């Protein structure tokens, strides 16, 4: 990001004193907006994931939305920012977060396939789902526990892992 | 409901995921991958054992009943094709472990390979045309990356062609499937066959379905590499690593052939044409009579185009790629006869399946030999090769067996494949069917061309005095002279391992020829299952939809 946006740099220089450790090519407006928006996106993504088995939403769309939140952070704060804050290390630019994403991808697939295989233990066909209603919970009332959520969670991790692997790899080039 | 049906799919899926999880340890990764391929063979054998008697097993994923849920159907036809895929896959994977460099294997080769097998198994097992599209995509997505595996400039261009063409094909396929859904109101294959057999009761207009089936047919022809959709074949086969090419030619192409057999002989055969549409000279009014002449034209053109193309090529890989076009023509030729002449229908489909099996085995072997030659000598150009037989007799013998099998010399399995093709054409000729004489002539000309280009390849690459390059890279005792990073001992060991795999393949080609009864029995059971529309519909028994 640093070399190809000189115009933004000028605007940022004119409007605000530049913080020393953040990428200098983005404006303070963009940084502030991203700080506010990213948590909202993540909460929306998680709510879509949780309601996915019987309302519009699901693992795929939740995963894509989560990936866009990460992309915003990448675009505004640069590729090294996540690695430095989440993994707390600044070396190995290529293999740091990417290896985390790859593992997430593999684990997501394993979770989705595992949730499909579990019914075979009960002599039911592959991918059979079940639902359980827990009632009379204090404060919460009725809670719906659907086995489809495990599959959705697997899809979610797979999508997040795959999209971010691609973005981080292509972004690093 | 029996888990046997879905077992091959699950084994391939779990192996793919496990190879993703065991990335850090290469030896463990290779072990898991090979073990998975062997387990796949076991799962397929279990399914084969259950259904070879003519039983059709149905599996409703997630316990959703037939026309609504995801239906998998394991019958003798699916089991036969799975058997071909499993046998070729084990051998090719064993070769790939030695052939593909460690970095590539660690990066993504094994998961992609097994995901491709997931797609292949799904395509063979599915009982739903939309799922057929999905499994095609699973298979193709993995194959895109595998074709692009080397990532050089030329490779990328060839792979890009392959990707763009197949994406176009997939788009057309999806449109055709959408059209079929719009006209018939179902995607389940058994339900589709039932509705086409009795269009008045279900208010289905058969004519648009026939047109859409023709559009679908062009997509399957593209996947199988039939003329006029053959142009992607040579470039893609040259670009991909040898084990991937072996899988593409041996297994992935056969998925296109399987789709033609399953959809047109089992499903669309239920539809009958209005009399006005029958072609002159053909008596029947089944939808198959419409596709018979089309199949014949494409098959004949493939046999001749591929054969003539292969005779004129100057490197081993290209000869094999063009030969592949020609041989797929041979696979489809008996299907054309089977479609037009009902009395030889079962025999025609049997011939197609036997030929497909033999081609899968022998062509994979030949592509692996070409890859091994490239690995040891560094080139497959005829100008650089010559006299490999003198330096590496076992490797050359493996090529010899594979080539003889495709030429059709007894007692190799290829002989029976060719024999059955001629048998079908001759029987059709005896009944006085139109075009049977042309079929015989094409088969004869194709067989002569096959002899010509394999003789030429054998003489140019393996026979005679060793060329300079062969002398340089292959020692007197068949050992490999170092060509860079690898030490002689290590290179010789991995080459030795590859030769062992090739010998195993060659032994399989001979064994299936000597024990041909088993292969024929399986193919005949598969052909009976393929033409038994009623049995298929009854087994799946889709619920009636109340509108």
Interface residues (C-beta under 8 A of the other chain):
Chain A: X102 X105 X106 X107 X109 X110 X113 X117 X120 X124 X125 X126 X127 X128 X129
Chain B: X1 X3 X6 X10 X13 X14 X16 X17 X20 X21 X23 X59 X60 X61 X62 X63 X70
